[in-house]
Amino acid sequence: MKLRKFTVKEFRSIWDSNAIEVDDKVTCLVGKNESGKTALLHALYRTN
């Protein structure tokens, strides 16, 4: 099973994200400081 798309709502600093599509070739997550990168990864981890 592969993750193709996900949405995060009401988790830590993320109130409502747009649908995030994941490409097979994605290897990094880039963004400004305090933009929610780690919160996004924690949300994905908690689904496991």
BAVO-778792 format. One line per 3 residues: their letters; for each residue x, y, z of N, C-alpha, C. Coordinates in Angstrom, 3 decimals. Layout:
! residues N
a = X,Y,Z,X,Y,Z,X,Y,Z; ...
END
This chain:
! residues 48
mkl = 0.851,-1.174,0.000,0.000,0.000,0.000,0.897,1.237,0.000; 0.576,2.196,-0.855,1.347,3.435,-0.944,0.467,4.618,-0.590; 1.064,5.563,0.091,0.382,6.810,0.414,0.398,7.691,-0.826
rkf = -0.755,8.118,-1.268,-0.851,8.950,-2.472,-1.302,10.373,-2.166; -2.220,10.512,-1.189,-2.760,11.825,-0.854,-3.255,11.792,0.588; -3.107,12.924,1.312,-3.625,12.993,2.670,-3.972,14.430,3.035
tvk = -4.774,14.572,4.072,-5.179,15.869,4.607,-5.059,15.803,6.122; -4.575,16.884,6.737,-4.442,16.940,8.194,-5.361,18.036,8.709; -6.155,17.722,9.733,-7.064,18.704,10.333,-6.914,18.685,11.846
efr = -6.831,19.863,12.433,-6.795,20.050,13.887,-5.749,19.184,14.574; -4.510,19.291,14.133,-3.406,18.581,14.768,-2.276,19.563,15.010; -1.940,19.794,16.274,-0.893,20.733,16.692,-1.090,22.084,16.010
siw = -0.118,22.533,15.224,-0.210,23.865,14.610,-0.998,23.861,13.301; -1.468,22.707,12.860,-2.194,22.599,11.592,-3.691,22.551,11.879; -4.409,23.553,11.407,-5.863,23.575,11.618,-6.591,22.890,10.485
dsn = -6.175,23.147,9.251,-6.820,22.524,8.096,-5.881,22.650,6.900; -5.319,21.538,6.466,-4.419,21.583,5.312,-5.209,21.261,4.050; -4.692,21.707,2.937,-5.248,21.272,1.658,-4.847,19.815,1.463
aie = -5.416,19.163,0.494,-5.004,17.797,0.181,-3.555,17.835,-0.295; -2.720,17.011,0.305,-1.302,16.963,-0.039,-1.067,15.675,-0.809; -0.607,15.819,-2.045,-0.341,14.650,-2.878,1.123,14.260,-2.733
vdd = 1.367,12.957,-2.649,2.716,12.434,-2.458,3.151,11.734,-3.737; 4.288,12.145,-4.255,4.858,11.545,-5.458,5.824,10.432,-5.044; 5.989,9.433,-5.873,6.922,8.344,-5.570,8.356,8.833,-5.406
kvt = 8.679,9.974,-5.999,10.052,10.469,-5.987,10.312,11.531,-4.919; 9.341,11.824,-4.064,9.523,12.832,-3.015,10.463,12.288,-1.953; 11.499,13.063,-1.633,12.448,12.627,-0.611,12.667,13.662,0.479
clv = 12.035,14.833,0.383,12.242,15.855,1.405,10.992,16.716,1.563; 10.950,17.415,2.679,9.857,18.321,2.994,10.492,19.672,3.291; 10.146,20.700,2.524,10.796,22.001,2.628,9.785,23.060,3.019
gkn = 10.183,23.962,3.926,9.317,25.062,4.324,10.032,25.977,5.300; 9.431,27.123,5.565,10.001,28.087,6.504,9.946,27.539,7.924; 10.732,28.151,8.817,10.693,27.789,10.233,9.289,27.988,10.784
esg = 8.865,27.086,11.665,7.560,27.166,12.326,6.381,27.091,11.345; 6.571,26.447,10.198,5.481,26.353,9.219,4.679,25.061,9.344; 5.099,24.148,10.243,4.333,22.936,10.473,4.895,21.675,9.834
kta = 6.142,21.709,9.388,6.744,20.526,8.752,6.784,19.338,9.713; 7.266,19.555,10.913,7.364,18.471,11.893,5.984,18.010,12.334; 5.059,18.933,12.512,3.690,18.563,12.895,3.069,17.676,11.823
llh = 3.332,17.983,10.581,2.823,17.172,9.476,3.376,15.749,9.540; 4.672,15.631,9.797,5.285,14.306,9.901,4.773,13.542,11.122; 4.568,14.238,12.237,4.014,13.590,13.431,2.592,13.088,13.159
aly = 1.813,13.848,12.433,0.446,13.427,12.100,0.474,12.155,11.254; 1.373,12.097,10.294,1.498,10.889,9.470,1.955,9.703,10.308; 2.880,9.941,11.213,3.385,8.870,12.076,2.273,8.286,12.944
rtn = 1.395,9.143,13.435,0.325,8.687,14.330,-0.735,7.856,13.612; -0.770,7.899,12.290,-1.744,7.088,11.554,-1.302,5.639,11.436; -0.051,5.376,11.733,0.484,4.022,11.596,0.076,3.152,12.757
END
